[in-house]
Every structure is written in structure tokens, then in C-alpha cells.
Amino acid sequence: MPKAKIDQQAATDASVATAEEKDARDNSQKSVSQLAKEGVFYNVIVRLGNTFTQAIGGIILARLLAPSDFGILQYGWLVIGFATKFGEFGFNMGLIQRNQEVRSEHVNTLFVLDLSFKVTLWILVLVGTPFIADFFHEPILRTFLPVFSFYMVLECFSTSPVTVLQRNMNFKAYSQVQAIDRTVQLVGALSFAALGFGVWSLVIGEFLGLGWSAIRAIQLSGWRPRLQFDREASRELFGYGNWVFLRNLFRYMSDNVDYLIIGRVLDSQQLGYYTKAFELMKTPRKRISRALSAVVFPAFAKVQNQPEKVKRGFEKLVLSVSLVAYPIQVAMLMAAPAFVYVVLGEKWVPTITCLQIMCIAGILRALDPFLNSVITTGGFVRHSALRRFIEFAILAAAVYIGVHWGINGVSVAVTFTSIVVMVLMINLLRRVSLIGWRAYFAPQWPAIVGSLFMALAMWGVNTGLAEFLGVHSLPILILSTASGCAVYIGVLLIWRPARVVDLYQELSGDAKSVVAKAKTKIASLKQRLGLRQDSSPAT
């Protein structure tokens, strides 16, 4: 190898090592609990901002674009998502879960394997595009899929650096990358939608967001893309990743078999209605789970050999997630008619009943990602893969029956399957950890009770004031939601469950610590800029 290339390779290795060593030094002084809390803090801040902007942007896009545009995009996600699962062997999760040292060879091998699989899959999608378009009876897919499917190739350039950030528990940088992705994606989609690009505006937005976030992830991680393959590292990655691959494949098939059957049996417009309802239900849950899952998996991996700590952390996690996720789903269920009419417009009315049914499934699925985290960090991926296969089989059969009653029938099928999967996952959790039914349900009671009172309050407002304000009016939407939130908070304040009080006190202490650190940094910045005022009185 030429000396220049050797020097360049050594410099790259040094940059990766330097970045990892710096993260290690910064994090070595902190406990896993502290790092996890910091990760949650950064992720929640980013997700809250993204949720707000995505909600506003989604409403604008829903008014600028036709339901069929969202249906076409869902066809694209369905195809490339399914193809991508054949190239995702869980290597990145293997790096995060790995107890031993992670060398640059592991990261580079991850990149080479990922890129090789994704390029191959992209070529296969190109070859299969005519058959896919005929299967769904959508001619536009002949031009849409070849372009949109290149997304999975570009994604390879973000997977490796993001994995490095998660491995090092550098959640501040990780959150920054996620914020860039969603912000650029939304701005791009809105801009081109306003210019009349239709469904292509959604594609352009996804490409722009992914591209900018990949560049920033590479900068922050210290890793640089390099085509270096190491056989030993690949064997180590395969040893963990093969069962992750099967589990992710079955999970993806479970998450998308409803889209597949609707797209095949019905049409793109019905798929657009169903997609919008499902996304409305899933968005809050997805924001919460992504904000926490990025932190939870690395944190549980650090204490995987300490089951008592895993149990305590899991119970606190269940309490936190349920307190936020359950009232959101209940509020969406009760406010769905007014929300759809006022916010999305009358063209989206067919989504109302579907959305309400989906919100029940949203409650049942709220904790599912974290059940997976505990099981996966314990190394029981094979058991989880089997459960996911059972989920796919049950859901496929239920949706095939339910689609005869349209998208509402499919929603009922999804909700029924969510109950079955919850039982399967908790039973598995009981076998592989100290977590049982009590540890799962006991922390949820404050959220369950508060949400029931919230639903009663919103039902009372909707029923009592509908005659005066209108069933689908903005005032009824505002009053109903506000009264439900007030009752939910009021119930918790009056009841004061011990778990909630303890969580509040812990979070208050953490918040004070964060504020104190922020004040210190601001004071230091002012001093460096010469803006610090002398506290002594003037003479």
C-alpha cells in the first residue's frame, strides 16, 4: 500500500480512536443512570421540537397534497422497507450490545456489509419494479420506485456513525443528528409541495433530511467511510446479528402487512386514508419510543448482568411512558371527529373511525419497544424473533379477514393482534428476567386511572356542548381537549400516587442540576466574551 494511503488510513483510525477516547473520558466519570438521564433529556427536547414542527408541517402537507400522494409514498416505504430488512442483520445493535472493545475494524466492516447488501437490494428493486407496479395496479410506481428506493443506499452513510454515537452514549450528538434529519426533511417537503411537485415533494424531503443528517453524524462521530472489511469482525457481528435480522424482518412484516393487503385489495386512496389514521396514532408513540429507545437499549446493555437494576429501570420506564403516552392516545380518540374536520379538512373524514380504533391499539403498543429492549439486551433475541413471527402470522390472518369491512375492519384486526402480542411478550419477559405481570402493570395504574377520568371529562364536554358549539367545531375541540388535560392532571394531583411523587422529585432534582450547569456555562461564556459585570458598587 502506498505510504500516502497508509498515512491517511492511520490518520482516520486515529480520528475514530480520538473521538471514542474523548467520549469515554467524558462519560467515564458518570454512571449509566446519569448518562441515560442525559440521553433522555436531549432526546425529549429534540423530539418535542420535532413533534410540534412535524404536526404543523403534516397538517400543511395534508392540505397541499392529495390522499393518494400519501398512498403512493406508503407503497414506496412498503417496498423498500421490506427490501431493507433483508439487508439489516442487526450488526449495529451487535456493536452497541457488545461487552468487549469495539475497534475501527468493526465499524468499517459494518459499513461495508451494509453498503454491499443495500446496493444489491436496490438493483433487485429496479429489476422487480414492473412486477411490483402490476401487483398493486399503480403505473406511477414504475417511475417512482427506482428513484425512491435509492434512499436505502444513502442510509448506509448514516448507520455506522450513528451507531458509534449510540455505542459511546453520546446522546447529545445523536439528538442533534435526529433534529437535523427531521427539520431538513420537513422544510424540503413543504417547499416543493408548495411548488406543485406532488408526491415527489415527499421524496425530495426524505433525501435532503437523510443527506444532511448523515454528513453531521460523520462529523460528530469522528468516523469516516472507508471500504475496509475484516473477517474476524464480520464473524463477531454475524454471531449476534442473525437472530436480530429474523426478528426485525418478522417485526417489519407485522408492521406492514396491513398496508400490503389494503394496497392490494382496495386502492391508493383507501391506503392514503388508512396511512394518515395510522400515522396520527403512531406519531406521539413513535416520538416517545424513539426518544427513549435510543437511550434505553445502550443503558440496559451496560447493566445486562444486573437483573435487579434492569427491573427497577424497567418499572420506572413503564411509569414514565404510560404517564405521557396514554393520555395522548385517549385525547386523540375522544377528539378525533372534531380534529379531522377542523385540522385536516372534510376530505379526510373516512379516517375518523379508523383513527379512534387505532388509538386503542396505540395504548396497547406503547410499551412494546421497551419490552424488546430488555429481551434483546439480555441476549434472548431468538425468543423475540419467534414471538414476532407469531405476531405476523396472526396479524396477516386477521387483516385478511378484516379488510372485507374496509379500513375500519383492518383497524379492529390490528387492535386484536396488539392484545395477543402484549400477552406473548410479557410471558417471554417473565421467562428471561425478573419482570413479571405485576412489574408491568403496577406502574401503569396512575396513567390508566387518570386517562379514564380524562375520557369521561372529554365525553361530557362533547355531549353537553355539541348542541351549542357544533359537533365538529374548533371551540368544541379546544374545550374538550383542555378539560380532559385538566382533569387528568387534577386526578394525579389529588390522588398523589407514591410512584408518581417519587418520579416527580427525582426529575425535579435532575432539572435543578441541569439548570445549575446551564447557568455555569452561561456565566463562563459571558466571562470569556468580557460581558461579566463587576458585582462591586461603583465609586
Secondary structure as GFF3:
##gff-version 3
##sequence-region A 1 539
A	DSSP	alpha_helix	3	28	.	.	.	ID=ss1
A	DSSP	alpha_helix	32	64	.	.	.	ID=ss2
A	DSSP	alpha_helix	67	85	.	.	.	ID=ss3
A	DSSP	alpha_helix	91	97	.	.	.	ID=ss4
A	DSSP	alpha_helix	104	136	.	.	.	ID=ss5
A	DSSP	alpha_helix	141	148	.	.	.	ID=ss6
A	DSSP	alpha_helix	151	154	.	.	.	ID=ss7
A	DSSP	alpha_helix	156	167	.	.	.	ID=ss8
A	DSSP	alpha_helix	171	194	.	.	.	ID=ss9
A	DSSP	alpha_helix	199	221	.	.	.	ID=ss10
A	DSSP	alpha_helix	231	265	.	.	.	ID=ss11
A	DSSP	alpha_helix	268	302	.	.	.	ID=ss12
A	DSSP	alpha_helix	307	339	.	.	.	ID=ss13
A	DSSP	pi_helix	340	344	.	.	.	ID=ss14
A	DSSP	three_ten_helix	346	348	.	.	.	ID=ss15
A	DSSP	alpha_helix	351	365	.	.	.	ID=ss16
A	DSSP	alpha_helix	368	377	.	.	.	ID=ss17
A	DSSP	alpha_helix	381	402	.	.	.	ID=ss18
A	DSSP	three_ten_helix	403	405	.	.	.	ID=ss19
A	DSSP	alpha_helix	406	432	.	.	.	ID=ss20
A	DSSP	alpha_helix	437	441	.	.	.	ID=ss21
A	DSSP	three_ten_helix	442	444	.	.	.	ID=ss22
A	DSSP	alpha_helix	445	469	.	.	.	ID=ss23
A	DSSP	alpha_helix	474	495	.	.	.	ID=ss24
A	DSSP	alpha_helix	498	528	.	.	.	ID=ss25
###
